[in-house]
Amino acid sequence: MTAELVRGQNHPLSETRLEIRISAGGPVVAGATLSGADGRVPGAEWVAHPAAHRLPGLEVSRQAAAEHRLAVDLDALPEPAHRLHVLLALPEGTGGPARFGAMAAPFVAVTGRGGAELASYTLTDLDTESAVVALELYRRQGAWKVRAVGQGYAGGLTAMLLDQGLDSAAETAAAVNDAVTRGMARSVAAPPVPAAGGDAGERRTARAAGSGGPGPGDSRAAGATHDPGHADPDPAASGGAGSAAAPVPPATGPVSYRHPGRQTTAPPAPAPAAPPAEPGRPAPPVAGDATGWTMNERLYNQVWGMFEDLARSTAAYRSAVDFAESRLERELDKALSDPRTRVGPAADAAREEARAKRADLVGQARAVLDRDLAQLVAESEVVEHALPPAFARWDNPVWQGFQTSLETPMALRLGDLHLPERPDLRIPMLIRLPLERGLWIDSGRPSGREAGPVDSAELRRRAMDTAVATAARLLAVYPVGDFSLHVIDPAGAAGGALAPLLGSGALRDAPAAGARGVSETLQRLTRRVDLVQMAVRSGAADSLPPDLDTAEQLLVVNDFPHGFDDRAVTQLRYLADEGPAVGVHLMMVADREDARAYGPVLDPLWRALLRITPLPDDHLADPWVGHAWTYEPSLAPAGSGVLRQVLHQVGQARRAYGI
């Protein structure tokens, strides 16, 4: 069974003769280093790269390419070698991207002698780095394991080799780059992306929207989750060692974080075929009409495509309206500046003509927008009914047949997004899992144009309801035992909202109350972060204490900062900054105004969290044109028992597993 690793995770290797397969969105140089028990590379003779591609038990590719296969025989490695690091670097002078953030995320798979995949890892979250340590194969008590590393270096190959203790890092990096430029390591272009056919295929390939920004609403783009997708390369088009050289243009547009060019399994299933369209009418929409290896991935990418289409169509309409208004002003100013046309029938005719031009231009733009919106509304209705539980609204029938999950989904629905041009067209706001940053449910006064008059007590109640619904969704979509929930409620004010979690058993421990409860909970979680960080950094992730809960953790904090002293505030900031990388996530339910006494010391905390609201609010922006999107939380319909029903099943499953 294949182990899909995340950063820091390790997996035992059942075979010693291995092949490491690498797929990337552009040409990369693949190499490897051998190091002793201290983790240091003794000398350049312990580095395999295109200019010196063979070491005992190890052979790497002699070219820079989008696809690589490295051969490893662990039994044949030198006896002093305890670790093998697989390195990827962007070649210089080939016309390709200068940083990994500008190309599709590399995918690395370790396969056995028969080609069966043993472990795989997708290197996400790379940005300015031009070199990265992808995997580590290490010997522990006579057995070999593989660990997903994903450590990137903006300083390139030299900085990476220096970090591994190689004194001649600069000379070795220069030898690699010289081999590439002299043609010893020929640059091979990434295979072309075939269109799916027809207008819909061209649109999907061009927009390829859909990570771990994830769905619409990325934290890295003014609050909009940006984890766009990328069309999968055609395996048949990839070049080997004898492929002709081809320049690779710099990568632009959205970047994929899902197995680009994966060659170790069968190619992705084609998207469902759309029914034939009537002459002169667009093809009927089809759920899953996007690229991806699974139906869920195609749906995720399709949602991203809809989000981007709506953003761009609305931007075009608003631009046309702005142009029409500015032209009207210019023509009116011109008419008023001429004494002959300032008054009288000629002046009236000039003004009427200017207004008619404006109305005609705006009418044409609105007709185009309405056409696009009608197509998106039809697509939204089809897609919504096909979404899995992690992506679906609480009123979706998929929850009625809910069963606990066996694998972690790629994303989670946090709510819906819409624009004022068509408020009934709601795009799911999806964020990638595991969470890359915490959440802040703002219980303060909303500022959006759709927010109505609500008193502070009602706002706090709704904010906690939003937190419970989000936590319930996370508990439901994660496999049993892979997600744990903790709640801090210093004053016990959230008892009513937390009743479904407590009554079902989905929340194992009672909410921490009082100063002592706050201190103990934060101390326990900061200890977990410290231990996991130290284990990962020291290469001893399999030596964690047996009583340590290694599941993903979510801490819900209600009514901050009441009940928090300075030490607790510091621990909270630490969890927000360091927790997500090791599986501890924070969900704050708070009004920022309540914490203004702390001054700017808490500003980094608020910035580290993705802000969502319990009422409609237009505070999120997309990463393309910067529209202010109105966000609405994902809540169960009033009077519906779906939330309690789902939590009841989660509680039953946890009890069955003894959790």
C-alpha positions as CSV (number, residue, x, y, z in Angstrom):
1,M,0.0,0.0,0.0
2,T,1.4,3.4,-1.0
3,A,2.1,5.9,1.8
4,E,1.4,9.5,0.8
5,L,3.7,11.4,3.1
6,V,3.5,14.9,4.4
7,R,6.4,17.0,5.5
8,G,8.3,15.4,8.4
9,Q,6.5,12.0,8.1
10,N,8.5,8.8,7.8
11,H,7.7,5.4,6.5
12,P,9.6,2.1,6.7
13,L,11.1,0.7,3.5
14,S,10.3,-3.0,2.8
15,E,12.9,-3.3,0.0
16,T,16.5,-2.2,-0.5
17,R,16.7,-2.0,-4.3
18,L,14.7,1.1,-5.1
19,E,13.9,3.6,-7.9
20,I,13.1,7.2,-7.0
21,R,10.9,8.8,-9.6
22,I,10.6,12.6,-9.8
23,S,8.1,14.7,-11.8
24,A,8.2,18.4,-11.9
25,G,6.5,21.2,-14.0
26,G,9.8,22.1,-15.6
27,P,13.5,21.0,-15.9
28,V,15.2,20.3,-12.6
29,V,18.5,18.8,-11.7
30,A,18.2,15.7,-9.5
31,G,21.0,14.6,-7.3
32,A,21.8,12.9,-4.0
33,T,24.2,13.2,-1.1
34,L,25.4,10.5,1.3
35,S,26.2,11.4,4.9
36,G,27.4,9.7,8.0
37,A,25.6,9.3,11.3
38,D,26.3,13.0,12.1
39,G,24.3,14.1,9.0
40,R,27.4,15.8,7.4
41,V,28.6,15.1,3.9
42,P,32.4,14.4,4.2
43,G,33.4,15.5,0.7
44,A,32.4,16.1,-2.9
45,E,33.0,12.4,-3.6
46,W,29.8,11.7,-1.5
47,V,27.6,13.8,-3.8
48,A,26.0,12.3,-6.9
49,H,25.0,14.9,-9.6
50,P,24.9,15.2,-13.4
51,A,28.7,15.7,-13.6
52,A,29.4,12.7,-11.4
53,H,26.3,10.6,-11.7
54,R,27.4,7.4,-10.1
55,L,28.4,6.4,-6.5
56,P,28.4,2.9,-5.0
57,G,24.8,1.9,-4.8
58,L,23.5,5.1,-6.3
59,E,23.0,6.4,-9.8
60,V,21.3,9.7,-10.7
61,S,20.3,11.3,-14.0
62,R,22.9,13.0,-16.2
63,Q,20.4,15.6,-17.5
64,A,18.2,18.4,-16.3
65,A,14.6,17.3,-17.1
66,A,11.0,17.4,-15.9
67,E,11.1,13.6,-15.3
68,H,13.9,11.7,-13.4
69,R,14.5,8.1,-12.3
70,L,17.2,7.6,-9.7
71,A,18.4,4.0,-8.9
72,V,19.3,3.2,-5.3
73,D,20.7,-0.1,-3.9
74,L,20.8,0.5,-0.1
75,D,22.8,-2.7,0.5
76,A,25.5,-1.5,-1.8
77,L,26.0,2.0,-0.2
78,P,29.3,2.6,1.6
79,E,29.2,1.2,5.1
80,P,29.8,4.7,6.8
81,A,26.7,6.1,4.9
82,H,23.7,6.3,7.2
83,R,21.7,8.9,5.3
84,L,20.8,9.5,1.6
85,H,19.3,12.9,0.7
86,V,17.5,13.4,-2.6
87,L,18.2,16.9,-3.9
88,L,16.4,18.9,-6.5
89,A,17.7,22.2,-8.0
90,L,16.7,24.5,-10.8
91,P,19.3,24.7,-13.5
92,E,20.7,28.0,-14.5
93,G,20.7,29.3,-18.1
94,T,18.0,27.0,-19.5
95,G,15.2,29.6,-19.7
96,G,13.2,27.8,-17.1
97,P,11.8,29.2,-13.8
98,A,14.2,30.7,-11.3
99,R,12.2,29.6,-8.3
100,F,10.1,26.6,-7.4
101,G,7.1,28.8,-6.5
102,A,6.7,29.6,-10.2
103,M,6.2,26.0,-11.3
104,A,4.1,23.0,-10.5
105,A,5.0,21.4,-7.2
106,P,7.5,18.5,-7.7
107,F,6.3,15.0,-6.9
108,V,8.6,12.3,-5.7
109,A,7.8,8.6,-5.4
110,V,9.9,5.7,-4.1
111,T,9.2,2.4,-5.9
112,G,10.4,-1.1,-5.3
113,R,12.0,-3.5,-7.8
114,G,8.7,-4.5,-9.4
115,G,7.6,-0.9,-9.8
116,A,5.1,-0.9,-6.9
117,E,5.0,2.5,-5.2
118,L,6.1,2.4,-1.6
119,A,5.9,6.1,-0.6
120,S,5.3,9.4,-2.3
121,Y,5.6,13.1,-1.4
122,T,4.4,16.3,-3.1
123,L,6.6,19.2,-2.3
124,T,4.2,22.0,-1.6
125,D,4.6,25.5,-0.1
126,L,7.8,26.3,-2.1
127,D,8.2,29.9,-3.1
128,T,11.6,31.7,-3.6
129,E,13.6,28.5,-3.2
130,S,15.7,27.3,-6.1
131,A,17.0,24.1,-4.4
132,V,15.3,21.7,-2.1
133,V,16.0,18.5,-0.1
134,A,13.0,16.3,-1.2
135,L,13.5,13.0,0.7
136,E,15.8,11.5,3.2
137,L,16.5,7.7,3.3
138,Y,18.1,6.9,6.6
139,R,19.2,3.8,8.5
140,R,17.7,3.2,12.0
141,Q,18.5,0.0,14.0
142,G,19.5,-1.9,10.9
143,A,16.4,-1.0,8.9
144,W,15.9,1.8,6.3
145,K,13.2,4.4,6.3
146,V,12.2,7.2,4.1
147,R,11.2,10.7,5.4
148,A,9.5,13.6,3.5
149,V,11.8,16.6,4.1
150,G,10.8,19.4,1.7
151,Q,13.5,21.8,3.1
152,G,14.0,24.6,0.5
153,Y,16.9,27.0,0.0
154,A,16.6,30.4,-1.6
155,G,20.4,30.5,-1.9
156,G,20.3,27.5,-4.4
157,L,22.4,24.5,-4.6
158,T,25.4,26.1,-2.8
159,A,23.4,27.0,0.3
160,M,21.8,23.5,0.4
161,L,25.2,21.7,0.2
162,L,26.7,24.1,2.8
163,D,23.8,23.3,5.1
164,Q,24.8,19.6,4.8
165,G,28.3,20.3,5.9
166,L,30.1,20.1,2.5
167,D,33.1,22.4,2.6
168,S,33.4,22.4,-1.2
169,A,29.8,23.4,-1.7
170,A,30.5,26.3,-4.1
171,E,32.8,24.2,-6.3
172,T,30.4,21.3,-6.4
173,A,27.5,23.6,-7.3
174,A,29.6,25.3,-10.0
175,A,30.4,21.8,-11.5
176,V,26.7,21.0,-11.7
177,N,25.8,24.3,-13.4
178,D,28.8,23.9,-15.8
179,A,27.6,20.4,-16.7
180,V,24.2,21.8,-17.5
181,T,25.4,24.7,-19.6
182,R,28.0,22.6,-21.5
183,G,25.2,20.2,-22.6
184,M,26.3,17.2,-20.5
185,A,23.0,17.5,-18.8
186,R,20.6,18.4,-21.6
187,S,17.6,20.5,-20.7
188,V,14.3,18.7,-21.6
189,A,11.1,20.7,-21.8
190,A,8.1,19.7,-19.7
191,P,5.6,17.8,-21.8
192,P,2.7,19.9,-23.3
193,V,-0.7,19.9,-21.8
194,P,-3.4,18.6,-24.2
195,A,-6.7,20.5,-24.2
196,A,-9.7,18.5,-23.2
197,G,-11.3,19.4,-26.5
198,G,-13.7,22.2,-27.4
199,D,-14.3,25.5,-25.7
200,A,-14.9,23.9,-22.3
201,G,-11.6,22.0,-22.6
202,E,-9.7,25.2,-23.5
203,R,-11.3,27.1,-20.7
204,R,-10.4,24.4,-18.1
205,T,-6.8,24.1,-19.4
206,A,-6.3,27.8,-19.4
207,R,-7.8,28.5,-16.0
208,A,-6.8,25.2,-14.4
209,A,-8.0,26.6,-11.2
210,G,-7.9,24.7,-8.0
211,S,-3.9,23.2,-3.2
212,G,-4.1,24.4,-0.4
213,G,-4.9,27.9,-0.8
214,P,-6.6,26.2,-1.4
215,G,-10.1,26.7,-2.7
216,P,-11.3,30.2,-3.2
217,G,-10.3,32.5,-0.4
218,D,-6.5,32.2,0.1
219,S,-4.8,33.6,3.2
220,R,-1.9,34.7,1.0
221,A,-3.9,37.0,-1.2
222,A,-5.8,39.5,1.0
223,G,-7.7,36.8,2.6
224,A,-8.6,34.7,-0.4
225,T,-7.4,31.1,-0.3
226,H,-5.2,30.7,-3.4
227,D,-4.1,27.2,-4.1
228,P,-4.7,27.0,-7.9
229,G,-4.4,23.9,-9.9
230,H,-2.6,23.0,-13.1
231,A,-3.4,20.7,-16.0
232,D,-1.7,17.3,-15.8
233,P,1.1,16.7,-18.3
234,D,0.8,14.1,-21.0
235,P,2.9,11.1,-20.1
236,A,3.5,10.2,-23.7
237,A,5.1,13.5,-24.5
238,S,7.8,13.4,-21.8
239,G,11.4,13.2,-23.1
240,G,14.0,10.8,-21.9
241,A,17.8,10.9,-22.0
242,G,17.8,11.1,-25.7
243,S,15.1,13.7,-26.2
244,A,16.0,16.7,-28.2
245,A,16.7,19.9,-26.3
246,A,14.0,22.4,-26.1
247,P,13.8,25.8,-24.4
248,V,11.4,26.0,-21.5
249,P,9.6,29.3,-21.1
250,P,9.2,30.7,-17.6
251,A,6.1,29.3,-15.9
252,T,3.2,31.6,-15.5
253,G,-0.3,31.4,-14.1
254,P,-1.7,29.1,-11.5
255,V,0.5,26.4,-9.9
256,S,-0.6,22.9,-9.1
257,Y,0.0,21.1,-5.9
258,R,-1.4,17.7,-6.9
259,H,0.9,15.1,-8.4
260,P,1.9,16.9,-11.6
261,G,3.1,14.5,-14.3
262,R,2.8,11.5,-12.0
263,Q,4.1,8.5,-13.9
264,T,3.9,5.8,-11.2
265,T,0.3,5.0,-11.7
266,A,-2.2,5.0,-14.5
267,P,-3.0,8.4,-16.0
268,P,-5.9,10.4,-14.6
269,A,-9.4,9.3,-15.6
270,P,-10.9,11.6,-18.2
271,A,-13.4,14.2,-17.1
272,P,-17.0,13.1,-17.7
273,A,-18.1,13.8,-21.3
274,A,-20.6,16.6,-21.6
275,P,-23.9,15.9,-23.5
276,P,-23.9,17.4,-27.0
277,A,-25.0,21.0,-27.1
278,E,-27.8,22.3,-29.1
279,P,-26.7,24.5,-32.1
280,G,-25.9,28.0,-31.0
281,R,-26.1,27.1,-27.3
282,P,-23.2,26.3,-24.8
283,A,-22.7,22.7,-23.8
284,P,-24.5,21.7,-20.7
285,P,-22.3,21.7,-17.6
286,V,-20.9,18.5,-16.2
287,A,-19.7,17.9,-12.6
288,G,-16.0,17.0,-12.6
289,D,-15.3,18.9,-15.9
290,A,-11.7,19.7,-14.9
291,T,-8.3,18.2,-14.6
292,G,-7.3,15.9,-11.8
293,W,-6.4,12.3,-10.7
294,T,-9.6,11.7,-8.7
295,M,-13.2,12.9,-8.9
296,N,-12.7,14.9,-5.8
297,E,-9.7,16.6,-7.2
298,R,-11.5,17.4,-10.4
299,L,-14.4,18.9,-8.5
300,Y,-12.0,20.9,-6.4
301,N,-10.3,22.3,-9.5
302,Q,-13.7,22.9,-11.1
303,V,-14.8,25.0,-8.1
304,W,-11.6,27.0,-8.5
305,G,-12.4,27.5,-12.1
306,M,-15.8,28.8,-11.4
307,F,-14.4,31.2,-8.8
308,E,-11.8,32.5,-11.3
309,D,-14.4,32.7,-14.1
310,L,-16.8,34.8,-11.9
311,A,-13.9,37.1,-10.8
312,R,-12.8,37.8,-14.3
313,S,-16.2,38.1,-15.9
314,T,-17.2,40.6,-13.2
315,A,-13.9,42.5,-13.6
316,A,-14.6,42.9,-17.3
317,Y,-18.1,44.2,-16.6
318,R,-17.0,46.6,-14.0
319,S,-14.2,47.9,-16.3
320,A,-16.7,48.4,-19.1
321,V,-19.0,50.4,-16.8
322,D,-16.1,52.5,-15.5
323,F,-15.1,53.3,-19.1
324,A,-18.6,54.2,-20.1
325,E,-18.9,56.5,-17.1
326,S,-15.6,58.2,-17.8
327,R,-16.4,58.7,-21.5
328,L,-19.8,60.2,-20.5
329,E,-18.0,62.7,-18.2
330,R,-15.6,63.7,-20.9
331,E,-18.3,64.2,-23.5
332,L,-20.4,66.2,-21.1
333,D,-17.4,68.4,-20.2
334,K,-16.7,68.9,-23.8
335,A,-20.2,70.0,-24.5
336,L,-20.2,72.4,-21.6
337,S,-16.8,73.9,-22.5
338,D,-18.1,75.0,-26.0
339,P,-20.4,78.1,-25.8
340,R,-22.2,77.0,-28.9
341,T,-23.3,73.7,-27.4
342,R,-23.7,74.8,-23.8
343,V,-27.4,75.7,-24.0
344,G,-30.2,75.1,-26.4
345,P,-31.4,72.2,-28.6
346,A,-27.8,71.4,-29.7
347,A,-26.7,71.1,-26.1
348,D,-29.6,68.8,-25.2
349,A,-28.9,66.7,-28.2
350,A,-25.2,66.3,-27.3
351,R,-26.0,65.3,-23.8
352,E,-28.7,62.8,-24.9
353,E,-26.2,61.3,-27.4
354,A,-23.5,60.9,-24.7
355,R,-26.0,59.3,-22.3
356,A,-27.2,57.0,-25.0
357,K,-23.7,55.8,-25.8
358,R,-23.1,55.1,-22.1
359,A,-26.4,53.2,-21.8
360,D,-25.6,51.2,-24.9
361,L,-22.1,50.2,-23.7
362,V,-23.3,49.3,-20.3
363,G,-26.1,47.3,-21.8
364,Q,-23.7,45.3,-24.0
365,A,-21.4,44.6,-21.1
366,R,-24.3,43.5,-18.9
367,A,-25.6,41.2,-21.6
368,V,-22.2,39.5,-21.8
369,L,-22.0,39.3,-18.0
370,D,-25.5,37.8,-17.8
371,R,-24.6,35.2,-20.3
372,D,-21.5,34.2,-18.3
373,L,-23.4,34.3,-15.1
374,A,-26.2,32.1,-16.4
375,Q,-23.7,29.5,-17.5
376,L,-22.0,29.6,-14.1
377,V,-25.3,29.3,-12.3
378,A,-26.1,26.2,-14.3
379,E,-22.7,24.8,-13.6
380,S,-23.0,25.6,-9.9
381,E,-26.3,23.7,-9.5
382,V,-24.7,20.6,-11.2
383,V,-21.5,20.8,-9.2
384,E,-23.1,21.4,-5.8
385,H,-25.0,18.1,-6.0
386,A,-21.9,16.2,-6.8
387,L,-19.7,17.5,-4.0
388,P,-18.3,15.1,-1.3
389,P,-19.1,15.9,2.3
390,A,-15.9,17.9,2.9
391,F,-16.9,20.3,0.1
392,A,-20.7,20.2,0.5
393,R,-23.2,22.5,2.2
394,W,-24.9,21.2,5.3
395,D,-28.2,20.9,3.4
396,N,-26.6,18.8,0.7
397,P,-28.2,15.3,0.6
398,V,-24.7,13.7,0.8
399,W,-24.8,14.3,4.5
400,Q,-27.8,12.1,4.9
401,G,-25.8,9.1,3.9
402,F,-22.7,10.2,5.7
403,Q,-20.1,7.6,6.8
404,T,-16.9,8.3,8.6
405,S,-14.0,8.8,6.3
406,L,-11.1,6.5,5.7
407,E,-8.7,9.1,4.3
408,T,-8.1,12.8,4.8
409,P,-9.8,14.9,2.1
410,M,-7.7,17.4,0.1
411,A,-9.8,20.5,1.2
412,L,-12.6,21.7,3.4
413,R,-15.5,24.0,2.8
414,L,-15.5,27.1,5.1
415,G,-18.4,28.9,3.6
416,D,-19.6,30.6,0.5
417,L,-18.5,33.6,-1.5
418,H,-20.5,35.9,-3.8
419,L,-20.4,39.2,-5.6
420,P,-23.1,41.9,-5.6
421,E,-23.7,41.5,-9.4
422,R,-25.3,38.1,-8.7
423,P,-25.8,37.4,-5.0
424,D,-27.5,34.1,-5.5
425,L,-24.5,32.6,-7.3
426,R,-22.5,31.2,-4.4
427,I,-19.0,29.7,-4.9
428,P,-17.8,27.3,-2.2
429,M,-14.9,28.7,-0.3
430,L,-12.5,25.7,0.0
431,I,-9.2,25.6,1.9
432,R,-6.6,22.9,1.7
433,L,-6.0,20.4,4.4
434,P,-4.1,20.1,6.6
435,L,-4.7,23.7,7.6
436,E,-1.7,25.9,6.8
437,R,-2.9,28.7,9.2
438,G,-5.4,29.1,12.0
439,L,-8.8,30.6,11.8
440,W,-10.2,33.7,13.5
441,I,-14.0,33.9,13.8
442,D,-14.5,37.6,14.4
443,S,-17.3,38.2,16.9
444,G,-17.0,41.9,16.5
445,R,-19.3,44.3,14.7
446,P,-19.3,43.3,10.9
447,S,-18.7,46.0,8.4
448,G,-20.1,44.4,5.2
449,R,-22.8,46.0,3.2
450,E,-25.1,43.0,3.9
451,A,-24.6,43.0,7.7
452,G,-27.8,44.0,9.6
453,P,-28.2,45.3,13.1
454,V,-27.2,42.5,15.6
455,D,-26.4,43.1,19.2
456,S,-23.1,41.9,20.7
457,A,-24.5,38.9,22.6
458,E,-26.1,37.6,19.4
459,L,-22.9,38.1,17.5
460,R,-20.9,36.1,20.0
461,R,-23.5,33.3,19.9
462,R,-23.4,33.2,16.1
463,A,-19.6,33.2,16.1
464,M,-19.5,30.2,18.5
465,D,-22.1,28.4,16.3
466,T,-19.8,29.0,13.3
467,A,-16.9,27.6,15.3
468,V,-18.8,24.5,16.3
469,A,-20.0,23.9,12.7
470,T,-16.5,24.2,11.4
471,A,-15.0,21.9,14.1
472,A,-17.8,19.4,13.4
473,R,-17.0,19.3,9.7
474,L,-13.3,18.7,10.5
475,L,-14.1,15.9,12.9
476,A,-16.4,14.4,10.3
477,V,-14.1,14.4,7.3
478,Y,-10.9,13.2,9.0
479,P,-10.5,9.5,9.6
480,V,-11.4,8.4,13.1
481,G,-8.5,9.1,15.4
482,D,-6.7,11.4,13.0
483,F,-8.2,14.6,14.4
484,S,-8.6,15.8,18.1
485,L,-10.5,18.7,19.4
486,H,-9.8,20.9,22.4
487,V,-11.9,23.8,23.7
488,I,-10.9,26.7,26.0
489,D,-14.0,28.5,27.4
490,P,-12.7,30.4,30.4
491,A,-16.1,31.8,31.6
492,G,-18.2,28.8,30.4
493,A,-20.2,31.1,28.1
494,A,-20.3,28.7,25.2
495,G,-22.1,25.8,26.9
496,G,-25.1,25.9,24.6
497,A,-23.2,26.1,21.4
498,L,-20.9,23.2,22.5
499,A,-23.8,20.9,23.5
500,P,-23.8,19.0,20.2
501,L,-20.1,18.2,20.5
502,L,-20.2,17.2,24.1
503,G,-23.5,15.2,23.9
504,S,-22.3,13.1,21.0
505,G,-18.9,12.4,22.5
506,A,-17.1,14.0,19.5
507,L,-15.5,16.4,22.1
508,R,-13.8,14.0,24.5
509,D,-12.8,16.4,27.3
510,A,-14.9,19.1,28.8
511,P,-14.0,22.7,27.8
512,A,-11.1,24.1,29.8
513,A,-12.4,26.8,32.2
514,G,-10.8,29.3,34.5
515,A,-7.2,30.4,34.6
516,R,-6.0,26.9,35.6
517,G,-7.8,25.2,32.7
518,V,-6.4,27.7,30.2
519,S,-2.9,27.2,31.5
520,E,-3.0,23.4,31.5
521,T,-4.4,23.2,28.0
522,L,-2.0,25.6,26.5
523,Q,1.0,24.0,28.3
524,R,0.0,20.5,27.0
525,L,-0.3,21.7,23.4
526,T,2.9,23.8,23.4
527,R,4.7,20.8,24.8
528,R,3.4,18.7,21.8
529,V,4.6,21.3,19.4
530,D,8.0,21.4,21.0
531,L,8.4,17.7,21.0
532,V,7.3,17.1,17.5
533,Q,9.5,20.0,16.2
534,M,12.6,18.6,18.0
535,A,11.9,15.1,16.8
536,V,11.6,16.2,13.2
537,R,14.7,18.5,13.3
538,S,16.8,15.8,14.9
539,G,15.6,13.0,12.7
540,A,14.0,11.1,15.6
541,A,10.3,11.4,14.7
542,D,9.9,7.7,15.6
543,S,11.1,8.3,19.2
544,L,8.2,10.5,20.4
545,P,6.7,9.6,23.8
546,P,4.1,6.9,23.5
547,D,1.5,9.0,25.3
548,L,1.8,11.8,22.8
549,D,-1.3,12.3,20.6
550,T,0.1,12.6,17.1
551,A,-3.3,13.3,15.5
552,E,-4.0,16.7,14.0
553,Q,-5.1,19.0,16.9
554,L,-7.6,21.9,16.8
555,L,-7.8,24.3,19.7
556,V,-11.0,26.4,19.8
557,V,-10.6,29.4,22.0
558,N,-13.7,31.3,23.0
559,D,-14.1,34.8,24.4
560,F,-10.4,35.8,24.1
561,P,-8.7,37.6,26.0
562,H,-10.8,37.0,29.1
563,G,-9.0,34.6,31.4
564,F,-5.6,34.9,29.6
565,D,-2.6,36.3,31.4
566,D,0.6,37.4,29.6
567,R,2.1,33.9,29.7
568,A,-1.0,32.4,28.1
569,V,-1.1,35.1,25.4
570,T,2.6,34.3,24.6
571,Q,1.8,30.6,24.3
572,L,-1.2,31.3,22.1
573,R,1.0,33.3,19.7
574,Y,3.5,30.5,19.7
575,L,0.7,28.0,18.7
576,A,-0.5,30.3,16.0
577,D,3.0,30.6,14.5
578,E,4.6,27.2,15.0
579,G,1.6,24.9,15.5
580,P,0.3,24.4,11.9
581,A,3.6,23.0,10.7
582,V,3.4,20.1,13.2
583,G,-0.4,19.5,13.2
584,V,-1.6,21.9,15.9
585,H,-4.2,24.4,14.7
586,L,-5.9,27.4,16.3
587,M,-9.4,28.6,16.0
588,M,-10.0,31.9,17.8
589,V,-13.5,33.2,18.6
590,A,-12.8,36.8,19.6
591,D,-13.6,40.5,19.1
592,R,-10.3,42.3,18.3
593,E,-11.6,45.4,20.1
594,D,-11.7,43.4,23.4
595,A,-8.0,42.9,23.2
596,R,-7.0,46.4,22.3
597,A,-5.4,46.8,25.8
598,Y,-2.6,44.7,24.6
599,G,-1.8,47.2,21.8
600,P,0.2,46.2,18.8
601,V,1.7,43.2,20.6
602,L,-1.2,41.0,19.3
603,D,-1.1,42.3,15.7
604,P,1.1,39.4,14.6
605,L,-1.5,37.0,16.1
606,W,-4.4,38.4,14.1
607,R,-2.3,38.5,10.9
608,A,-1.4,34.8,11.4
609,L,-5.0,33.7,11.3
610,L,-7.5,33.6,8.4
611,R,-10.4,35.9,9.4
612,I,-13.9,34.7,8.8
613,T,-17.2,36.1,10.2
614,P,-20.4,34.7,11.6
615,L,-22.5,37.2,9.4
616,P,-22.1,38.1,5.7
617,D,-19.0,40.4,5.4
618,D,-17.1,41.6,2.3
619,H,-13.6,41.4,3.6
620,L,-12.0,38.7,1.4
621,A,-10.3,39.4,-1.9
622,D,-9.4,37.2,-4.8
623,P,-5.8,36.9,-6.0
624,W,-6.4,38.0,-9.6
625,V,-8.4,41.3,-9.7
626,G,-8.9,42.0,-6.0
627,H,-12.7,42.0,-5.8
628,A,-14.2,42.3,-2.4
629,W,-16.1,39.0,-2.0
630,T,-18.9,38.7,0.5
631,Y,-18.2,35.7,2.7
632,E,-21.0,33.7,4.5
633,P,-20.2,30.9,6.9
634,S,-21.2,27.3,6.4
635,L,-24.0,26.6,8.9
636,A,-26.7,23.9,9.2
637,P,-30.1,25.2,8.1
638,A,-32.3,26.4,11.0
639,G,-34.2,23.6,12.6
640,S,-32.1,20.9,10.8
641,G,-30.8,18.0,12.8
642,V,-28.0,17.2,10.3
643,L,-25.2,18.6,12.6
644,R,-26.2,16.5,15.6
645,Q,-26.8,13.4,13.3
646,V,-23.2,13.7,11.9
647,L,-21.7,14.3,15.3
648,H,-23.6,11.3,16.7
649,Q,-21.9,9.1,14.0
650,V,-18.5,10.6,14.8
651,G,-19.0,9.9,18.5
652,Q,-20.1,6.4,17.9
653,A,-17.0,5.7,15.6
654,R,-14.7,7.2,18.2
655,R,-16.1,5.0,21.0
656,A,-15.9,2.0,18.7
657,Y,-12.2,2.7,18.3
658,G,-11.7,3.3,22.0
659,I,-10.9,7.0,21.5
